[in-house]
Amino acid sequence: MQLAHGKLPNGKHLFTKERHKEMWTPQTIEYVNLNEELGSKVNISTYALGWGIDEYMDHQYIGHTGGLGGMLTSMLMIPEKNIGLLVFTNQQNSYARGAIISQILQGLLKHKSKYTFDEVVERSKNNSDEALQTMDTLWNERNKEAAHSLPLKSYVQRYTDSWYGEVEITVKKEQLYFTSKRSPSLKGKLKHFQYNTFIVEWDNRSLLADAYLTFQLDEKGKIEKIKIKAFDPRTDFSFDFHHLDLRPVN
């Protein structure tokens, strides 16, 4: 339908050609890649109305990716070749998804990819190793003497965000524990980092999204709110912890 400018198999149009043009018209420049070699062209990646527009194997592609816990997807089109791909994977490694797309397009476009399949696997391993090293460095460089300012029981209560809903901080085996009411899979222990900041280590280790959790106090030393942001460099952008404004439930 997208490659046919909104036209359905029965000949009817779900949307007009004008609307389709509007969908694929770039709205935002995401990044510009200019190689240092003389004679190199400028590669510009843009974002239209829900569609990313870029270049792949010397062809323009239009696509959108997606994912949930335990899966990643991709929809990709190359209009000039009338090619459309839907890729669904039951894993969370974006490198694996990219390798699948690359292998398919190499055959369809008769074009050799910049990286071999084995090289993509190696890049994935290196990315994971670098993330683990970064987190180890942060743990080692933290102020180990900076204790939390309140006894653990003072952090134990319910907190709510006006959009997201309620989470609960409890104590399990003398350690704080985070539970989300809205997203049951988001639960895990809080390991003290420094001051009033903890690291949430999710029970589901496949999430790859451990996060800083900071209890912010008011001028009277009482908990005013919780702020969360990614700690693991591999955290997917869909884990938008930083938007949450969790306040104690009175």
C-alpha positions as semicolon CSV with decimal commas, in nm:
position;residue;x (nm);y (nm);z (nm)
1;M;0,000;0,000;0,000
2;Q;0,279;0,244;0,086
3;L;0,471;0,157;-0,231
4;A;0,147;0,201;-0,426
5;H;0,088;0,553;-0,284
6;G;-0,207;0,444;-0,072
7;K;-0,372;0,222;-0,331
8;L;-0,526;-0,103;-0,205
9;P;-0,537;-0,433;-0,401
10;N;-0,904;-0,369;-0,483
11;G;-0,813;-0,045;-0,660
12;K;-0,945;0,188;-0,392
13;H;-0,723;0,438;-0,210
14;L;-0,685;0,438;0,167
15;F;-0,519;0,778;0,137
16;T;-0,446;1,013;-0,153
17;K;-0,117;1,059;-0,336
18;E;-0,099;1,408;-0,187
19;R;-0,125;1,270;0,167
20;H;0,131;1,005;0,082
21;K;0,372;1,269;-0,040
22;E;0,319;1,455;0,284
23;M;0,397;1,138;0,485
24;W;0,729;1,092;0,309
25;T;0,834;1,457;0,309
26;P;1,131;1,506;0,549
27;Q;1,052;1,717;0,853
28;T;1,369;1,684;1,059
29;I;1,736;1,632;0,978
30;E;1,860;1,357;1,210
31;Y;2,227;1,356;1,117
32;V;2,466;1,440;0,835
33;N;2,760;1,218;0,743
34;L;3,035;1,386;0,541
35;N;3,338;1,171;0,459
36;E;3,678;1,339;0,454
37;E;3,775;1,199;0,113
38;L;3,749;1,441;-0,178
39;G;3,460;1,363;-0,406
40;S;3,254;1,197;-0,132
41;K;2,885;1,273;-0,124
42;V;2,697;1,399;0,180
43;N;2,473;1,135;0,336
44;I;2,175;1,295;0,511
45;S;1,937;1,102;0,734
46;T;1,596;1,262;0,785
47;Y;1,268;1,187;0,959
48;A;0,931;1,238;0,790
49;L;0,586;1,177;0,941
50;G;0,665;0,851;1,115
51;W;0,914;0,739;0,851
52;G;1,291;0,744;0,860
53;I;1,456;0,829;0,527
54;D;1,816;0,729;0,465
55;E;2,045;0,560;0,216
56;Y;2,146;0,196;0,214
57;M;2,362;0,018;-0,044
58;D;2,346;0,328;-0,268
59;H;1,964;0,329;-0,265
60;Q;1,720;0,547;-0,075
61;Y;1,522;0,357;0,181
62;I;1,218;0,451;0,386
63;G;1,140;0,261;0,702
64;H;1,040;0,239;1,062
65;T;1,160;0,011;1,340
66;G;0,983;-0,115;1,647
67;G;1,020;-0,342;1,944
68;L;0,886;-0,475;2,271
69;G;1,047;-0,680;2,544
70;G;1,193;-0,986;2,372
71;M;1,139;-0,878;2,011
72;L;1,251;-0,629;1,746
73;T;1,089;-0,548;1,412
74;S;1,159;-0,345;1,102
75;M;0,960;-0,229;0,800
76;L;1,179;-0,115;0,514
77;M;1,103;-0,001;0,160
78;I;1,321;0,087;-0,140
79;P;1,074;0,270;-0,369
80;E;1,293;0,283;-0,680
81;K;1,317;-0,098;-0,677
82;N;0,960;-0,156;-0,554
83;I;1,104;-0,358;-0,265
84;G;0,936;-0,387;0,073
85;L;1,059;-0,590;0,370
86;L;0,903;-0,682;0,702
87;V;1,143;-0,833;0,953
88;F;1,031;-0,977;1,287
89;T;1,284;-1,116;1,534
90;N;1,230;-1,290;1,867
91;Q;1,532;-1,127;2,029
92;Q;1,647;-0,776;2,131
93;N;1,978;-0,733;1,951
94;S;1,951;-0,459;1,690
95;Y;2,272;-0,583;1,527
96;A;2,105;-0,918;1,456
97;R;1,807;-0,743;1,300
98;G;2,039;-0,534;1,086
99;A;2,235;-0,843;0,978
100;I;1,914;-1,011;0,859
101;I;1,813;-0,705;0,656
102;S;2,162;-0,676;0,512
103;Q;2,170;-1,040;0,399
104;I;1,831;-1,009;0,227
105;L;1,910;-0,682;0,051
106;Q;2,248;-0,804;-0,068
107;G;2,064;-1,070;-0,266
108;L;1,784;-0,844;-0,390
109;L;2,008;-0,551;-0,488
110;K;2,310;-0,751;-0,603
111;H;2,521;-0,532;-0,379
112;K;2,789;-0,628;-0,130
113;S;2,733;-0,499;0,222
114;K;2,993;-0,286;0,399
115;Y;3,015;-0,549;0,673
116;T;3,004;-0,927;0,656
117;F;2,768;-1,121;0,880
118;D;3,057;-1,227;1,105
119;E;3,173;-0,865;1,132
120;V;2,825;-0,758;1,245
121;V;2,832;-1,029;1,513
122;E;3,171;-0,903;1,629
123;R;3,048;-0,541;1,641
124;S;2,754;-0,654;1,853
125;K;2,986;-0,832;2,096
126;N;3,216;-0,530;2,116
127;N;2,921;-0,298;2,182
128;S;2,804;-0,516;2,469
129;D;3,157;-0,544;2,612
130;E;3,199;-0,165;2,600
131;A;2,867;-0,115;2,781
132;L;2,967;-0,356;3,057
133;Q;3,303;-0,184;3,093
134;T;3,136;0,159;3,115
135;M;2,907;0,040;3,394
136;D;3,195;-0,123;3,580
137;T;3,388;0,206;3,561
138;L;3,091;0,403;3,697
139;W;3,058;0,162;3,988
140;N;3,428;0,181;4,066
141;E;3,446;0,561;4,044
142;R;3,139;0,637;4,256
143;N;3,174;0,789;4,601
144;K;3,153;0,470;4,807
145;E;3,150;0,669;5,133
146;A;2,841;0,872;5,034
147;A;2,565;0,694;5,226
148;H;2,194;0,748;5,171
149;S;2,060;1,018;5,401
150;L;1,750;0,833;5,523
151;P;1,695;0,490;5,679
152;L;1,571;0,234;5,424
153;K;1,222;0,225;5,574
154;S;1,178;0,596;5,490
155;Y;1,200;0,519;5,116
156;V;0,935;0,248;5,146
157;Q;0,609;0,385;5,011
158;R;0,398;0,421;4,699
159;Y;0,480;0,680;4,432
160;T;0,275;0,792;4,135
161;D;0,321;0,971;3,806
162;S;0,015;1,150;3,664
163;W;0,051;0,971;3,331
164;Y;0,227;0,643;3,407
165;G;0,056;0,550;3,729
166;E;0,181;0,391;4,047
167;V;0,503;0,220;4,153
168;E;0,589;0,080;4,493
169;I;0,914;0,069;4,686
170;T;0,931;-0,213;4,940
171;V;1,204;-0,397;5,129
172;K;1,303;-0,753;5,044
173;K;1,587;-0,925;5,227
174;E;1,706;-0,593;5,372
175;Q;1,724;-0,436;5,026
176;L;1,491;-0,188;4,855
177;Y;1,277;-0,334;4,578
178;F;1,096;-0,157;4,290
179;T;0,762;-0,276;4,149
180;S;0,560;-0,111;3,873
181;K;0,184;-0,158;3,893
182;R;0,131;-0,072;3,527
183;S;0,423;-0,272;3,384
184;P;0,457;-0,593;3,590
185;S;0,783;-0,689;3,417
186;L;0,947;-0,373;3,555
187;K;1,048;-0,500;3,895
188;G;1,386;-0,537;4,053
189;K;1,617;-0,471;4,345
190;L;1,771;-0,132;4,419
191;K;2,146;-0,141;4,478
192;H;2,282;0,164;4,654
193;F;2,506;0,373;4,428
194;Q;2,587;0,693;4,616
195;Y;2,399;0,950;4,824
196;N;2,026;0,902;4,756
197;T;2,083;0,738;4,420
198;F;2,033;0,367;4,363
199;I;2,063;0,143;4,058
200;V;1,753;-0,057;3,963
201;E;1,863;-0,401;3,849
202;W;1,560;-0,547;3,675
203;D;1,478;-0,909;3,754
204;N;1,438;-0,968;3,380
205;R;1,803;-0,936;3,279
206;S;1,717;-0,948;2,907
207;L;1,579;-0,592;2,929
208;L;1,934;-0,448;2,927
209;A;1,794;-0,132;3,081
210;D;1,921;-0,095;3,438
211;A;1,858;0,259;3,556
212;Y;1,961;0,525;3,805
213;L;1,687;0,592;4,060
214;T;1,733;0,906;4,266
215;F;1,520;1,009;4,563
216;Q;1,508;1,388;4,566
217;L;1,445;1,549;4,907
218;D;1,280;1,878;4,994
219;E;1,418;2,141;5,233
220;K;1,277;1,943;5,529
221;G;1,458;1,627;5,431
222;K;1,144;1,449;5,315
223;I;1,118;1,266;4,984
224;E;0,973;1,502;4,725
225;K;0,998;1,282;4,413
226;I;1,183;1,005;4,232
227;K;1,375;1,066;3,911
228;I;1,491;0,780;3,689
229;K;1,731;0,772;3,394
230;A;1,920;0,505;3,205
231;F;2,236;0,358;3,357
232;D;2,301;0,080;3,105
233;P;2,432;0,233;2,777
234;R;2,241;-0,037;2,587
235;T;1,904;0,090;2,711
236;D;1,658;0,124;2,424
237;F;1,511;0,470;2,366
238;S;1,162;0,332;2,433
239;F;1,251;0,312;2,803
240;D;1,178;0,681;2,856
241;F;1,238;0,675;3,232
242;H;1,356;1,035;3,234
243;H;1,003;1,161;3,160
244;L;0,860;1,015;3,481
245;D;0,779;1,247;3,770
246;L;0,706;1,004;4,052
247;R;0,566;1,170;4,366
248;P;0,483;1,009;4,701
249;V;0,120;0,903;4,740
250;N;-0,022;1,089;5,037
